[in-house]
Amino acid sequence: MAALSFPVITFPHNPKPNSTLNNEHSSSNFQLLPLIDQCTHIKQLKQIHAQMLRTGLFYDPYSASRLITASALSSFSSLHYAQQVFDQIPQPNIYTWNTLIRAYASSSDPRRSLLVFLQMLEQCSESPNKFTYPFVVKAASEMKDYLVGRGFHGMAIKSSLGSDVFILNSLVHFYGSCGDLDMAYQVFRNIPRKDVVSWNSMIAAFAQGNFPEEAFSLFREMEMENVKPNDVTMVSILSACGKKLDIEFGRWLCSYIERNGITSNLTLNNAMLDMYVKCGSVQDAKLLFDKMLEKDVVSWTTMLDGYARSGKYDEAQHVFNEMPKQDIAAWNALISSYEQNGKPKEALAVFHQLQLSKSVKPDQITLVSTLSACSQLGAIDPGRWIHVYIGRQGFKLNCHLTTSLIDMYAKCGELEKAIEVFNSVEKKDVFVWSAMIAGLAMHGRGKDAIDLFSQMLQAKVKPNSVTFTNILCACSHTGLVEEGKDLFCKMEPVYGVVPGVKHYSCMVDMLGRSGNLKEAVEFIKKMPIAPTASIWGALLGGCKLHGNVEYAEYACSQLLELDPRNHGAYVLLSNIYAKRNKWDQVSRLRKLMRDSGIKKEPGCSSIEVNGIVHEFLVGDNSHPQCRNIYTKLDEIVARLKSSGYVPNKSQLLQFVEEDDMKEQALNLHSEKLAIAFGLISTAPSQTIRVVKNLRVCRDCHSVAKLISEIYGREILLRDRDAAGVGLIGAAPQPVEALSFDRGGGAPKGMARQGSELAPFFHREGIFKEGSTEDCPRCSS
């Protein structure tokens, strides 16, 4: 390998170096200083440093400060070296102290900035000035340390620097980054002579704090005050526009930038690109992208994400293929775009491509996105591979990875493994605790979830909105109604968490599941917020469970008034009618859906075998092993009948007269096809894991239990969409999982108060009874 070489620096001749300098500095010594600005590498700077030590120039405060500035703030800076230089200076001046504080404030460890500041208070003869405080306030902003930042605010006031615009601007940014927008706005209003940075800091605080309207209002006020916006202003306003999803205003902003001659640069162009994508106008984004003379990885990944968001996955893949450099950020963008837009199978396929390419290594962002895809699909094998990979690569198991692993194992039916991951980490933030609570909830262990919530409080971790969504779901799915009510009532007064739509939806779901439909209706009427589609959906789900037509019609009418094209509302009401043999009403709803062009989401069951995800629709004959699957299915049906199985024909939600047609319709459900494929494709020792996008009917539930007993196989059957918002936007529900013991012992069961029997199996998974089917003869 060739040795690195650097341009030779010619030093001024000085045959008699001095250890100290007086006021009569030799001109030859000071010829060294301009050479500092010519350095392009730390090695050159070290050569000058050595010469300054030999000549004694280093002991001049001004000269030393020049060296510190280059070593700490230049393009080739080294904070480690800067600290060594600083420690050699006998008496650093205030400028030198500020330089080191500034460098650490912008580093990966801003705490060092505060340590240098404390050292400065003790050792420096000069007091902190108007340049010192903005740097330490920035460090507090990076650390999100509210108390420390407030302390600096007080110190600045006591130092008679409380009205300095530089300090006040930094404080606006600090309070905004810590989420205290009221204080940020108060500081902003108290700035005597606001400059463009003042306005930019406050606008950015509103934009980042998800208050786009306030950002727009301040932008208009800025213009009225004749303060000319710059590119930084426009980046924040474009960000606010993207959150507001206002494409027309976004287009006006882009024309404003052009009309007012605001300097266009890569950052601003990327902000415009991001705005177009978030507002859903991929066409505008493409026009801008094609015009951009300079593009970086952000430009390319934003365009890729835009196509993925709009469902144009071929175009997204094309952008990825055309990228000049497919670094890990590009792979992450493609994986996350699929994963976040309901395409987990494609996300796993891209991850597999990344593994095969060996061009770059997955990072923590890659693993978090891929684990989420595994969770959605119930794909345990790639999830396990990632867990092993994390250990082999020496990744620190941070809170993001821990949360993702817990979620993946719980949704794949491996609750004990999820608990093992939870117990293996010392540092647990609120999201780690919340994920474990959700894992217990989805496996029907409501009391354990409540116990874990108590342990979380004992660990001094403050619950947040997500925590309460999960714990209320745990109560709902295990019939712990009184416990759920008690937790809900304590949310705001005890824990300071204001109930939101999701929490109200959980409460309605809880009351509906337990059969307290009248109480659920009264609860909705007394809510301080307007009922949303998710709340009416939760009530409709309870009506479906208990067959209450009157409240179902009421809930459905309210839901469709808010969301006229919600296919789930029609389907659930149709199912309720069907179970009451109101076939004329079923036909009326089906006709109404046809006339309105509303289509029901088709049911789909997936199973992972040897790292490949196979999907099945009702009566599917597209699989390469179709003949073998149906042969196995015929064998299953024969063995089921010989064991005394009688099809649950009440699950047929369309009018079918012939008994053999009813039985045939039930046999073609996608879950049964997936299980049949699992039996012929996996070893007897392997668990068969099937994930369905809709809810599983009782007949498939019963059949899965019997197959488990007859074939001696463990089967995990999970409703995929129940992991988040339900079929019709009902209360956010934990993933519903059930599993069956090999050998088929009698299931453990428990009845919930006011509800039907809720069976629990093997890993104590809970299965929610009854729902939409995927068979055209069984579903509305």
N, C-alpha and C positions, 0 to 999 in steps of 0.2 A: 504493500500500500504506500502510495506517495505521501511524503510528509507534508503537513500543512505549512504554508509559507505566508508571511505577512510583509507588507511594504516596509522597507527599512526607514526608520525615523532618524534623521541626523540631528543630534543634540548640539546646542551651543557649547563652544569650548570654554571650560572653566577649570584651569589647572589647580586652583586652591579653593576647594569647597569649604564653606563655612557651616558650622553647626547651628549658628543662630544668625538672624538678620536684624539689622537696625533699619532706621528710616531711609538710609541711603542704599536702596537695593541696586545691585549691579544690573545693568540693562541685559547682560547675557543671561542672568537667571530668569528674568521675566520673559525672555524669548521662549521659554518652555511652555508657558501657559497657552498660547495660541495652538500649540501642537495637540493639546487635549481635545480641542474641537475637531481636529482632523482624524482622530482615532476611529477605527471601524471595528475593532476587536478588543476584547478585554486584555489580550496579551500585550498589545501596544500600550494600553493604559498602565499596565504594570511596569513597563519599561520606563515610562515617564515618572511614575511613582518612585522607582528606584533612583532615578537621576535627581528628583526633588529632595529625596532623603540625603543624597551625597552632597548636594549644594546647600542644604539647609532651607531651601525654599518651602519645604513641606510644613515648616513650623510657623509660616506666615498664615494667619487665620483666613485671609481672603484666598490665598493660593490653595490652601487645604480644602476650602469650601468648593472651589472649582473641581478639584479631584473627586470629592464626595458626590457632587452633582452628576458627573459623568459615570461614576461607578454605580450609582443608585437609580438614575433616571434615564440613561441613554438606551438606545435600541439594543445594545449588547450588555446591558447592565447585569450585575451579579450582586444580589443583596448580601450574600455571605461575604463577598470581598469588600463591599461597601462598609459592612459592620467592622471588619478587620481594620480598614483604613480609619474609620471613625474612632476606634479604640486607641489608635496611635496618636491621635491629636490631643495635645496637653490640655488646651482650653478651647473647645469648639465654640464658635460664636452662634448667635441665635439663628442665623441663616442655615448653618450646618445642622443644628438640631432639627429645624423645620424640614430640611431636605430628607433626613433619615425618617422622620415621622411620616412625611408624605409618601415616601417609597413603601414603607410597611403598610400604610393605610390602603394602598392599592394592590397589596400582595395577597397571596393565598392564606396568609395568617395575619389578619389585621390586628390581632391582640398584641403583637409585638410593637405596634405603633403606640399603644397605650402604655406599655412598659417603658418605652423610650421617653414618652411624655413625663411619666413619673420620675424617671431618672433625671430628666431635664429640670424639673421643679426643685430637685435636691442639689444639683451640681452647677446649673447655669446661673451666672450672675444677673442675667436679664430675665424679665418676666415674659410669659407667653404673650405673643402679639396677635394682631388681626390676621396674620397668615397661619399661625399655629392652630387656632381653633377650628377653622374649616377642615384641616387635615384630620384632627382627632375626632371631629364630628362625623366625618366620612367613615372613619374606622368603626365608630359606633353604629353607623347605618349598615355597613357591611355585616356586622355581627348581629344586627337587629336587637341590640341591647338598649332597651328604652331607658332604664335607670341611669346608665352611664352617659347616654346622650343628654338626658335632662340635667345631669350634674355639670356637664360642660356648658350647657346653656346658662346655668346659674353662675358658673365661674366667669363666663364672658361678661355677664351683666355686672358682677362685682368688680371686674377689671375695667369698667367704664367703656366696654366695647360692644354693649348690647344693641347699639344702633348701626353697627357697621354692616354694610350691604353684603359683603362677602360672607360674613359669619351668619347673617340672617338667611341668606340664600341656602347655605349648607344646612341650616336648621329646618327649613321648609322641606328639603329633600329628606332629612333624617326622619322627621315626624311622619312624612308621607310613606316612607319605606317601612316604618314600624306600624302603619295602619291607623295612626291618630290623625285623621284628616281635619278634624276640628281644630286641633292645636296647630297643624300645618297652616291652615287658612288664617288662623289668628295671627301667627307670626308674619305671614305674607301681608296681611292688611296693615301691620305695624311697621313695615319697611318704609322709611321716609321717602327715599328716592329709588323707586324700583327700576332696575335695568331689565334687559331682555332675559337674562338668566333667572331673575326673580319670577317673571311670568312663566318661563319654561318649567321651572321647578314645581310650581303649583299646578300647572296644566298636566305635567307628567304624573304628579301625585294623584290627581283625580282619575286620569286614564288608567294608571296601574291599580288603583283602588276600585276599579269597576264602577266609576261614576262618570260615564261619558257625557251626559247632559251638562253636568257642572263644568266639565272640560270645555265643551262647546261654548257655554255661556262666558267663560273666562277668556276664551279666544276672541269672541266678539267684543268683549270689554277692552281687551288688549288693543284691538284695532281702533276703537273709539278714543283710546288714550294716545293714539299716534305712535305706538311702539311697534316697530316693524318686525314681524315674525321672521325667524330664520329657519334653516333646515331642521334644527333641533326641535323647534316648535312644531313643525309640520309632522315630524316623526311621531310625536306624542298624540297629536290630533288625529292622525291616520290610525293609530292604535285604538283610540277611543271610538273612532268610526267603525273599525272592525268589530268591536264589542257590541256596538249598537246595531250592527248589521244593516246599516243605512247606505245602500249602494249609490243612491242618487246624490246624497251629500258627499260621499266618497269621490264620485266623479267630479263634483264641483270643486272639491279640495285639490284634486290633481290639476284641474284647469287653473285654479287660483295660483298654484305653485308656478305654472308656466307664465301666467299673465304678469305676475309680480317679480319675475326674474330671480326667484329664489334658487340659489346654486344647487344644481342637481348633483348628487354623488351616489355612491353605491348603497350607503346606508338608507338614504331617502328613497331610492328606487326600490330597495327591498321592502321598505315600509309600505309603499304604494302597492307592491306586488302582494304582500301579506293581506292588506286591506281588501283588495279585489277577491282574493281566495276566500277569506272569511265571510265576505258578503255574498259569496256564491256565484260571482261572475268570472268564471274561468276564461271566458272569451276576452274580456278586458285584460286579464292577467297575461294571457298569451300574447296579445298585441304589445303590451309593455315589455314583456320578456324578450320578444324578438327585436325590439328597438334598443335594448340595453347593450352598450358597447362593452361594459365590464360586468362580469357575473362571477359570483363566488359560490361556495357550497350552499349558502343560505338561499341564494336565488334559485338554484336548481332544485333544492329540496322543497322550497315553497311551491314551486310549479308542480313538482311531483305530488305533493300533498293536495294541491288544488284539484288535479285530475282524479285522485283517489276519492276525495270528498264528494265529487259530482258523479261518482260511479263509473268514470272512464278509466278503467284499470289497464286497458291496452295502451292508452296514451301515457299513463303513469309509468308503466314498464318501459315504454319507448324513451321517456325522459331519463329514466334511470340508466338505460343502455347508452344514451348519448352523452352522459355526464363525462367531462374530461378526466375526472378522478373519482372513482367510486370508493371513497374512504368510508370509515365505519359510520359517519354521520349520514351518508347517503343510504346505506343499508338500513340504518335505524329508521330513517324517514319512510322507506318503503314498507318495512315490517309494521311499524306503528300505524301507518295509514290504512293498511289492511285490517289490522287488529282493532283499531278504533272505529272502523266503519262496517263492523259486522262481517268481516271476512277472515275469521281465524284460521281456516284451512289454508288459505292463500298465504297468510302470514307465516305459518309453519313451513310452507313450501319454500318461501324466500329464505327463511332461516336455514333450511337444508342446503339451499344453493350457496349460502355464505359459508357453511361448513365445508362444502366441497371445493369452493374457490381457493381457500387457504391464503387469499390475498391479504386479508385483514382479520384480526381477532375480534370476536364479540366483546363488547364492553358491558358495563352494568346496565346501561340504557337498553341495549339489545336484549339482555336477559330478562329484564322486567317486562318488556313488551311481549317477548316470546312466552314467558310464563303466563301472562294474561291470556294469550291465544290458547295455550294448553288448558287453562281453566275453563274457557268457553267450550272447548271441544271434549273435555274429559280425557285428554291425551296424556296419560300418566308417564309413558316411556320417555318422550322428549323432556318432560318436566323433571324426571329423575336424572336424566343425563345432565341437564343444566345444574342441578343441585351438586352432582359430583364434580362438574366442571368448575363451579365456584370454588370448591375446596382445592382442586388441583392447581388452579391458577392463582391461588392466594388472595382472592378477592375478599375484602372486608365485608362481612355480612352486615351491611348497614340496614337502616329501618326500611328503605324501599325494597331491597331484596328480601328481607325477612317477611315483610307484609305479602309480597308476591308469592313466596314459597308457601306460606301458611294458606293463602287463598287457593293456590293450585292444588295442594294436597287435600284440603277440605272438599273442594269441588270434585275431585277425582275419587272421593270416597275413602281416602287414607287419613281419617281424622287423627289417629294416634301418631302418625308421622307429622301432622301439622302441629300437634301438641309438643312433640319432641323438638321441632324447630323453634317453637315459641319459648320453650324452657331453656334452649341452648344459648340464647343471647342475653347478655346482661342489660344492655341499653334498649329499653322499649319505649317508643313514643306512643302517642295516642292512637296512631293508625295501626301499629302492631297489636295493641290491646283490642282495638275495634275489630280487626281482622279475625282474631282468635275468638272473640265473642260471636261474630258472624258464623265462623266455622262450627261452633257448638250449636248455634241456633239452627243451621241447616241440617244438622244431624239429630234434631229433636231433643237436644239436651238443654232445655230452657232453664232449669234450675241451676245447672252448671254454669250457664252463661251469666245468670244473675250473680252467682258466687264469684265468678271471675271479675264482673263489674265491681263488686265490693273490694276485691284484691287490688284492682286498678286504683280505686280511691285511696286505699291504704298506702299505695306506692306514690301518692301525691301527684298522680297524673290526672289532669283535668279533662273530663269527657267533653267531646264536641258534638256537633250535629250528627256526624256519621255514627258515633258511638250510640247515640240514642235511637237512630234508625235501626241499628242492628239489635239492640237489646229489646226494643219494642216488637221487632219481628220475632225474636225468640219467644217472647211472651205470647204473641199471637198464634204462633205455630205449635205451641205446646199447651194451649188452653189456660195460661196463667193470667187470667183477665184482671183480677184484683191487683196483682203485682204490677201489671202493665199500667193500670190506671194510676197507681201510686207513683211510679216512675215518671209518667207523663206530667202529673201535677207538680212534681218537684223540679222539672226541667229548668224553668226560668227563675223561680224564687230561691232555689238552693244551689243550682249549678250555673246559672247565668246563661243558659242556652235558650234562646227564644224559639219556640216550636215553629216549624215551617210546614210547608205543604206535605212533605214526605211523612212527617210525624203525625199530622192529622190523618193522612191516608192510612198509616199503620193502625191508628186507634179505630178507625171505621172498619178496617179489615179484621181487627181483633174482636170487635163487638159482633160483626157479621158472622165470622167463623163460629163464635160461641152461641149463635142463635139469637142474640139480643138485637134483632133487626130494628125494632121500634126505638130502642135506646140509641142505636146508631143513627137513625134519622133525626132524632132530637139533638144528638151531638152535632150533626152537620148544621142544623138550623141555628145553634148557639155559637158556632165558630166565629172568631173575630175576623177571619179572612173569607173571601168569596170562595165557595167550593170549586175545585178544578175538575177536569176530566178524570184525573187519577183518583180523586175522592169518590166520585160517583161510580167509577169502575170498581173500587173496593167494595162499595155497598152492593153493586150488582153481582160481584163474586160471591158474597155472603148469601144473597138471594138464590143463586144457582145451587149452592151447597145445600140449602134447606128447602128448595122448591117453592119459594114464596113468590107467586106471580104478581100480586098487587104491588109490592115494593119494587119488584124487578122492573115492572113497566114504568114506575115513577122514576127510578134511577136511570133507566135507559133513555127516557125522554129528556132528562136533564143532561145526560152525557152527550147525546146527539145534538142537543142545542148548542153545546160548546164545540163539539167536534163531529160535524155531520157525516164525515167519511170514515168514522171509526168502525172498521169491519168487525172488531172484537165485540162491540156492543150488540150488533145484530146477531152474531153467532151465539153469544151467551144467552140472550133472550130467547132465541130460537131453540136452544137446548132445553131451556126451562119449559117452553111450550111443549116440546117433544116428549119430555118425561111425564107431562100431564095429559098426553095424547091429544093435544090441541093441534092437530095436523093442519087444519085450515089456517091457523095463525102462523104455523111454520111456513106454509106455502106463500102466505102474504108477505112475510119478511124476505123470503128468498126472491120473490118477484121484485120487491122494492130494491133489493141489492142489485139485481140484474139491471133494472131500469136505470138505476143511479150509477151503473158502472163500477160498483164496489165489489171487490173480490176478496174472498177469505184467503189468508196466508196458508199455503199448503204445508201439511205436516211433513217433517223430515227427521229421520233418526240416523245418527252417525255412530260408527264404532271404529276404534283405532286398532290396527293389527300390524305389528312389526314396523311401527313408525308411520304407517300410511293410514289416512282417514278415509273410510268408505261411507258413503251416504246412500240412504234408501228412502224412496217415496212410497206411498201406498200402492200395492200391486206392481211394484217396480220390476221390470224385466230387462233393464239396461246393463246390469252388472255382468262382467265377463263370466262369473260363475253362477249365472242365473239358474241354469238347469240343476246344478248341485244344490243350490239354496232351496229351491222349491221341492226337490226330492227330500231334503232334510226336513222341510216344513211339513210335508205329508207324513213323514215318520213321526214328527212331534205330535201332530194332531191325533194320529192313531194311538200313540202311547198315552196321550192325555185322556182320550175317551176310555181306554182300558182301565185307567186309574179312577174313573168316575167323574171326570170333568164335564160340566155342563156349561156351555157358553152363556155369558150374561148378556142376553139379547136386549135388555133394557138400555144398554149402552148405544143401541142404534138410534140415531137421532133423525132418521128419515123414515117415512112410512114404507115398510117392506112387508108384503104379505107372506111370501114363501119362507118357511123355516130354513130350508137349505140355502137360500140366498142370504138370509140373515147370518147364518154361520160362516158362509163364504166371505161375506163382507168383513166380519170380525177377524178371520184368519189372515187377511191381507194387510192388516195394520203394519205400518213401517217398523214398529218396535219388534214385532215377531220376525220379520225378515232379517233385521239386524242381529237378533239373538241366534237365528238359524245359521247365519253366516259366521257368527262367533263360534258356534259349536263345531263347525267343520274347518275352522281356520286357526284355532288356538289349542294349545296343549291343555289337558285336563286340569293341570294345576293352576292355570291362568284364570284370573277374574275376567268375566265378560262385562265390559263397561259400555253401556249404550246411553247416548245423550239425545234427547228429543227437543225440538224447538218449541213445541206446544206441550200441553199437559198430557199426562198418560191416563188412559181410561182405566176403569176398574177391571175390565176383562183382561187387558194386557197385564195389569198388576197381578191378578190372580194367576194368569198363565205363566208369568215369569217365576212366581213362587213355586208352582208345580214343576216347571222345567228344572229349576234348581234342585228340587227334591229328587225327581226322576233320574236326572243325568249326573247328580252329585257335583254340580258346578255352582260356584259363587257368581251371582249376577248383580251388577250395579246398574240401576235404571234411573236416569236423572232427567229432570225437566230443565233444559238449558235456559230458557227465557225467564224462568223464575228467579234467576240470579239477580236480576235487576228489576226493571219495571215489568209488570205482568202483561198478559196478552192484550189487555185493553187499557194499559196505563194504570193498572190498579196499584195498590200499595206496594212499595218496593219489598220484595220478598227474598228471603235467603234461598239459595239453591236447594231444591227439594231432592233428596236422594233416598233411595231405599236399597238395601242389599239383602241377599238371602244366603243362609248358611249352606255350605256343601253338606249333603246328607239330609237336608230338609227337615230339621227338627221343627216342632210347632213354634210359630212366631210368638214373640212376646208382644203383648198389646196393651193399650191403655185407652180408656174412653175419656174424651174431653167433656166437660160440663156443657150440656146443651148442644152437642155436636155428634156426628156419627163416629163410629169407631175409627181411630187413627192408628194403624198398625206400625209397630217399630220392629226392625229386624237387625240381626247380627251386630252391625256397628251402630245400632240404634238410630238408623236413618229414618226420616219421616217422609211419608208419601201423602200428598194432598189428594183426596178422593175426587173423582169425577172431573170431566172437562171436555174440551173440544177434541174431536177425533180427526184423523187425517184421511179417512175413507170417504169417498163421495157418497156412499150409501148411508154413512153413519153421521156425517157432519152437515151442519146447516150452511 
